[in-house]
Amino acid sequence: MAHVSIERLRKTYGSFTAVKDLDLEVRQGELIALLGPSGCGKTTTLRIVAGFITATSGRVAFDGRNVTALPSHKRNCGMVFQNYALFPHLDVFHNVAYGLEMRRVPPSEIKARVGEALARVHLSEFGSRYPRQLSGGQQQRVALARAIVIKPAVLLLDEPLSNLDAKLRVSVRNEIRSLQQEAGLTTIFVTHDQEEAVSIADRLVVMNKGTVEQIGGPREIYDHPRTRFVADFIGRCNLLEGRREGSSFVTASGTRFAVSVPDQVSQAVTALAIRPERIKCATADDPGPNKLQGTIETVSFIGPYTEFSVRTADGPILVHLPSHDRTDSELFAAGQTVTLAIRPEACRLL
């Protein structure tokens, strides 16, 4: 499996820049998720790595070998497309065997390798069926088997789960992750679904308007967002406008929050990020800093948690309380006045 190096990658279409000077290292055997909204440049980046799109400038290397000018069929990339892209006139066996046949692999080896690939995706008994005879999840696994049977240097997945229903998405993504780890495949996974990315990836690359906003592990990205975009895009988040004053943050309405200030945070702070699950409901006389009074506007039972929207002087604040804690989640109702307690370490300066 290859180590992928992307250096100063840029792609322009006329006056529009789809990818802006992107730098990224994907370690051997690592699964990286390119995550962001539609139009952020993630699929363009993936297709440049695959060789389907020519970069305007920059460099792509596999294990130090420059592949930027190589055509796609010489890069040894396995690709899984959003719409599966199976050949309808070929059965499952020959769909999976196609890449090996194009490489002129001997028939006896093709049979063995296709059998192994189908076994890995739990479709050993489906070799004689046609794509129209398969469910969406089965078709996606055929596409995955076709990608891995060639023993790719890099596995590329472009929104591979978007056409599956919610329950099946979870099942197939777990299968992809298990197979990727078992085979040690260097993998780049493109998705706009943050839950998919957080659950499957070793590291996330959060993209916005062709640039990288932040790279890091799922927990690092969630707990320590560096920009307003990352805080708002990954999970639910309350963003309060204001300014930093030493070890405090003062909102536009004048509310002062004690915050935990990392050394690398500059004075140029314009917002405070607080995750809804880090906020507690307290009594007005509870000790400690960072109290905020408000009135509950809506109460929504989500399942694992109950969501409260609280109107405050600094705007609406979302609060998530565990549904299993009936004391917290069922004693509050719309129209009730509450005091919110927020610990300094739960406050992130942006």
C-alpha positions as CSV (number, residue, x, y, z in Angstrom):
1,M,0.0,0.0,0.0
2,A,1.2,3.5,-0.9
3,H,2.0,6.6,1.0
4,V,0.2,9.4,-0.8
5,S,1.7,12.9,-0.9
6,I,-0.3,15.8,-2.3
7,E,1.6,19.1,-2.7
8,R,0.3,22.6,-3.6
9,L,-2.5,21.0,-5.6
10,R,-4.6,23.5,-7.5
11,K,-7.5,23.1,-10.0
12,T,-9.1,26.0,-11.8
13,Y,-11.9,26.2,-14.3
14,G,-11.6,29.6,-16.0
15,S,-11.9,32.1,-13.2
16,F,-13.3,29.5,-10.7
17,T,-10.8,27.8,-8.4
18,A,-12.1,24.4,-7.3
19,V,-9.0,23.4,-5.2
20,K,-6.6,26.0,-3.8
21,D,-3.0,24.9,-3.1
22,L,-3.9,21.8,-1.1
23,D,-1.2,20.0,0.9
24,L,-1.9,16.5,2.4
25,E,0.0,13.5,3.5
26,V,-1.9,10.1,3.7
27,R,0.1,7.6,5.6
28,Q,0.4,4.0,4.4
29,G,-2.6,2.0,5.6
30,E,-4.5,5.1,6.8
31,L,-8.1,6.0,6.1
32,I,-8.5,9.7,5.4
33,A,-12.0,11.3,5.0
34,L,-12.3,14.4,2.8
35,L,-15.3,16.1,4.4
36,G,-17.2,19.2,3.5
37,P,-20.4,20.6,1.8
38,S,-21.1,20.2,-1.9
39,G,-18.7,22.3,-4.0
40,C,-15.9,22.4,-1.5
41,G,-13.4,20.6,-3.7
42,K,-13.3,17.1,-2.1
43,T,-14.4,15.1,-5.1
44,T,-12.2,17.1,-7.5
45,T,-9.3,16.3,-5.2
46,L,-10.1,12.6,-5.2
47,R,-10.5,12.5,-9.0
48,I,-7.1,14.3,-9.4
49,V,-5.5,11.6,-7.2
50,A,-7.3,8.9,-9.4
51,G,-6.1,10.5,-12.6
52,F,-9.5,11.3,-14.0
53,I,-8.9,15.1,-13.8
54,T,-5.7,16.9,-14.7
55,A,-4.5,19.3,-12.0
56,T,-3.8,22.9,-13.0
57,S,-0.7,22.8,-10.8
58,G,0.8,20.9,-8.0
59,R,2.1,17.4,-7.4
60,V,0.7,13.9,-6.5
61,A,3.1,11.2,-5.5
62,F,2.7,7.6,-4.4
63,D,5.6,6.4,-2.3
64,G,7.7,9.3,-3.5
65,R,7.0,8.5,-7.2
66,N,5.5,11.4,-9.1
67,V,2.2,10.2,-10.7
68,T,0.8,13.7,-11.5
69,A,1.2,13.2,-15.3
70,L,0.3,9.4,-15.3
71,P,-3.0,8.3,-16.9
72,S,-5.5,6.7,-14.5
73,H,-5.0,3.2,-15.7
74,K,-1.3,3.4,-14.8
75,R,-1.7,4.6,-11.2
76,N,-3.1,1.3,-9.7
77,C,-5.9,3.0,-7.8
78,G,-9.1,1.1,-6.9
79,M,-12.2,3.4,-7.3
80,V,-15.7,3.0,-5.8
81,F,-18.2,5.4,-7.3
82,Q,-21.3,6.9,-5.8
83,N,-23.6,5.1,-8.3
84,Y,-21.6,1.8,-8.2
85,A,-20.9,1.9,-12.0
86,L,-21.4,-1.8,-12.4
87,F,-21.7,-3.3,-15.9
88,P,-25.3,-4.4,-16.3
89,H,-24.6,-7.0,-19.0
90,L,-21.9,-8.8,-16.9
91,D,-22.6,-11.0,-13.9
92,V,-21.0,-10.4,-10.5
93,F,-18.0,-12.6,-11.2
94,H,-17.1,-10.8,-14.4
95,N,-17.8,-7.3,-13.0
96,V,-15.2,-8.0,-10.3
97,A,-12.8,-9.7,-12.8
98,Y,-12.9,-6.9,-15.3
99,G,-9.9,-5.0,-14.0
100,L,-7.8,-8.2,-13.8
101,E,-8.8,-9.1,-17.4
102,M,-7.7,-5.7,-18.6
103,R,-4.3,-6.3,-16.9
104,R,-4.1,-9.7,-18.8
105,V,-3.9,-11.7,-15.5
106,P,-4.0,-15.5,-16.2
107,P,-7.5,-17.0,-16.0
108,S,-6.6,-19.4,-13.2
109,E,-5.3,-16.4,-11.1
110,I,-8.4,-14.4,-11.9
111,K,-10.7,-17.1,-10.6
112,A,-8.8,-17.3,-7.3
113,R,-8.5,-13.6,-6.8
114,V,-12.2,-12.9,-7.6
115,G,-13.2,-15.7,-5.3
116,E,-11.1,-14.2,-2.5
117,A,-12.5,-10.7,-3.1
118,L,-16.1,-11.9,-3.1
119,A,-15.5,-13.8,0.1
120,R,-14.1,-10.6,1.7
121,V,-17.4,-8.8,1.0
122,H,-19.5,-11.8,1.9
123,L,-20.8,-12.4,-1.6
124,S,-19.2,-15.8,-2.5
125,E,-22.6,-17.3,-3.5
126,F,-23.5,-14.3,-5.8
127,G,-21.0,-14.7,-8.6
128,S,-23.5,-15.8,-11.3
129,R,-26.1,-13.0,-10.5
130,Y,-26.5,-9.8,-12.4
131,P,-26.5,-6.3,-10.8
132,R,-30.3,-6.0,-11.4
133,Q,-30.8,-9.0,-9.2
134,L,-28.9,-7.4,-6.2
135,S,-29.9,-5.0,-3.5
136,G,-28.3,-1.6,-3.3
137,G,-26.0,-2.8,-0.4
138,Q,-25.0,-5.9,-2.4
139,Q,-24.2,-3.8,-5.5
140,Q,-22.0,-1.5,-3.4
141,R,-20.1,-4.5,-2.1
142,V,-19.6,-5.8,-5.6
143,A,-18.1,-2.4,-6.5
144,L,-15.9,-2.6,-3.5
145,A,-14.7,-6.1,-4.4
146,R,-14.0,-4.9,-7.9
147,A,-11.8,-2.1,-6.5
148,I,-9.8,-4.3,-4.1
149,V,-9.3,-7.3,-6.4
150,I,-6.6,-5.5,-8.3
151,K,-4.6,-5.0,-5.1
152,P,-4.6,-1.2,-5.4
153,A,-1.9,1.0,-4.1
154,V,-4.6,3.4,-3.0
155,L,-8.4,2.8,-2.5
156,L,-10.6,5.8,-3.4
157,L,-14.2,6.0,-2.4
158,D,-16.5,8.8,-3.7
159,E,-19.6,9.2,-1.6
160,P,-20.0,5.4,-1.6
161,L,-22.9,5.2,0.9
162,S,-25.1,8.1,-0.2
163,N,-27.5,5.9,-2.2
164,L,-28.2,3.5,0.7
165,D,-30.8,3.8,3.4
166,A,-29.8,4.9,6.9
167,K,-29.6,1.4,8.5
168,L,-27.7,-0.1,5.5
169,R,-25.3,2.8,5.4
170,V,-24.1,1.9,9.0
171,S,-23.7,-1.7,8.1
172,V,-21.8,-1.1,4.8
173,R,-19.5,1.6,6.3
174,N,-18.6,-0.8,9.1
175,E,-17.7,-3.5,6.5
176,I,-15.6,-1.0,4.6
177,R,-13.7,0.0,7.7
178,S,-13.2,-3.6,8.7
179,L,-11.9,-4.6,5.2
180,Q,-9.7,-1.6,5.0
181,Q,-8.0,-2.3,8.3
182,E,-7.7,-6.0,7.6
183,A,-6.0,-5.5,4.3
184,G,-4.1,-2.4,5.4
185,L,-5.4,-0.3,2.5
186,T,-4.4,3.3,2.1
187,T,-7.8,4.9,1.6
188,I,-9.2,8.3,0.7
189,F,-12.9,8.5,1.5
190,V,-15.0,11.4,0.2
191,T,-18.3,12.3,2.0
192,H,-20.5,15.2,3.0
193,D,-21.9,13.2,6.0
194,Q,-20.1,14.1,9.2
195,E,-21.3,11.0,11.0
196,E,-19.8,8.7,8.3
197,A,-16.5,10.6,8.4
198,V,-16.2,10.7,12.2
199,S,-17.1,7.0,12.6
200,I,-14.8,5.6,9.9
201,A,-11.8,7.7,9.5
202,D,-8.4,7.8,11.2
203,R,-8.2,11.5,10.3
204,L,-10.6,14.1,8.9
205,V,-9.7,16.7,6.3
206,V,-12.4,19.4,6.6
207,M,-12.7,21.4,3.3
208,N,-14.5,24.6,2.5
209,K,-14.5,26.5,-0.8
210,G,-11.5,24.6,-2.2
211,T,-9.3,25.0,0.9
212,V,-8.5,22.9,4.0
213,E,-10.0,24.3,7.2
214,Q,-8.5,21.7,9.5
215,I,-6.9,18.3,9.6
216,G,-7.0,16.0,12.6
217,G,-8.5,13.0,14.3
218,P,-12.3,12.9,14.8
219,R,-12.2,13.7,18.5
220,E,-9.6,16.5,18.0
221,I,-11.8,18.1,15.2
222,Y,-14.9,17.8,17.3
223,D,-13.5,19.0,20.6
224,H,-11.0,21.5,19.3
225,P,-12.3,23.2,16.1
226,R,-10.0,26.0,14.9
227,T,-12.5,27.9,12.8
228,R,-16.1,28.9,12.9
229,F,-16.8,26.8,9.8
230,V,-15.4,23.6,11.4
231,A,-17.2,24.2,14.7
232,D,-20.5,24.8,12.9
233,F,-20.1,22.0,10.3
234,I,-19.0,19.2,12.6
235,G,-21.9,18.4,15.0
236,R,-24.2,20.9,16.6
237,C,-22.7,24.0,18.1
238,N,-23.6,27.3,19.7
239,L,-21.6,30.3,18.3
240,L,-21.6,33.5,20.3
241,E,-20.3,36.7,18.8
242,G,-17.9,38.9,20.8
243,R,-14.3,39.5,21.6
244,R,-11.5,38.2,23.8
245,E,-10.4,40.1,26.8
246,G,-7.4,38.3,28.4
247,S,-8.8,35.0,29.9
248,S,-12.4,36.1,29.3
249,F,-14.7,36.3,26.3
250,V,-17.2,39.2,26.2
251,T,-20.3,38.7,24.1
252,A,-22.0,41.4,22.0
253,S,-24.6,41.8,24.8
254,G,-21.9,42.2,27.4
255,T,-22.1,38.7,29.0
256,R,-18.6,37.8,30.3
257,F,-17.4,34.1,30.1
258,A,-14.4,32.8,31.8
259,V,-12.6,30.6,29.3
260,S,-9.7,28.2,29.1
261,V,-7.2,29.9,26.7
262,P,-4.7,27.7,24.8
263,D,-1.3,29.3,24.2
264,Q,-1.8,29.3,20.4
265,V,-5.0,31.3,20.5
266,S,-4.5,34.9,19.3
267,Q,-6.2,38.0,20.4
268,A,-8.1,38.1,17.1
269,V,-11.0,36.1,18.5
270,T,-14.5,36.9,17.2
271,A,-16.6,34.0,18.4
272,L,-17.1,31.5,21.2
273,A,-18.1,27.9,20.5
274,I,-20.0,25.7,23.0
275,R,-21.3,22.2,22.2
276,P,-24.9,21.7,23.4
277,E,-24.0,18.6,25.4
278,R,-21.5,20.6,27.5
279,I,-24.2,22.9,28.9
280,K,-25.9,22.0,32.1
281,C,-29.1,23.4,33.7
282,A,-28.4,24.7,37.2
283,T,-30.0,26.7,39.9
284,A,-29.4,30.5,40.1
285,D,-27.4,30.2,43.3
286,D,-25.1,27.4,42.2
287,P,-21.4,28.3,42.5
288,G,-19.1,28.8,39.6
289,P,-18.6,31.1,36.6
290,N,-20.4,31.3,33.3
291,K,-24.1,31.5,34.2
292,L,-26.6,32.4,31.6
293,Q,-30.3,32.9,32.2
294,G,-33.0,32.3,29.6
295,T,-36.4,31.0,28.7
296,I,-37.1,27.6,27.2
297,E,-38.7,28.0,23.8
298,T,-38.9,24.5,22.5
299,V,-38.3,21.0,23.8
300,S,-37.6,18.1,21.3
301,F,-37.1,14.5,22.2
302,I,-34.4,13.2,19.9
303,G,-33.9,9.7,21.4
304,P,-30.5,9.6,23.1
305,Y,-30.9,13.2,24.2
306,T,-33.6,15.9,24.7
307,E,-32.9,19.2,22.9
308,F,-33.9,22.5,24.5
309,S,-33.8,25.8,22.6
310,V,-33.3,28.5,25.2
311,R,-33.8,32.2,24.4
312,T,-31.1,34.3,26.1
313,A,-29.8,37.9,25.8
314,D,-27.1,36.4,23.4
315,G,-29.6,34.7,21.2
316,P,-30.9,31.1,21.1
317,I,-28.8,28.5,22.9
318,L,-29.2,24.8,22.2
319,V,-28.9,22.4,25.2
320,H,-28.7,18.6,24.9
321,L,-29.5,16.7,28.1
322,P,-29.3,12.8,28.2
323,S,-32.8,11.3,27.8
324,H,-31.9,8.6,30.4
325,D,-31.5,11.3,33.0
326,R,-35.2,11.9,33.6
327,T,-34.5,14.4,36.3
328,D,-32.9,16.8,33.8
329,S,-34.7,15.9,30.6
330,E,-38.3,15.8,31.9
331,L,-38.6,18.5,34.5
332,F,-38.2,21.4,32.0
333,A,-40.9,22.7,29.7
334,A,-41.4,25.4,27.2
335,G,-41.9,28.8,28.8
336,Q,-39.9,27.9,31.9
337,T,-37.0,30.1,33.0
338,V,-33.7,28.3,33.4
339,T,-30.1,29.1,34.4
340,L,-27.5,27.6,32.1
341,A,-24.1,26.6,33.6
342,I,-21.0,26.3,31.3
343,R,-17.6,25.3,32.5
344,P,-14.6,27.3,31.2
345,E,-13.0,24.3,29.5
346,A,-16.2,23.8,27.5
347,C,-15.7,27.1,25.8
348,R,-13.7,27.2,22.5
349,L,-12.4,30.5,21.2
350,L,-12.5,30.9,17.4
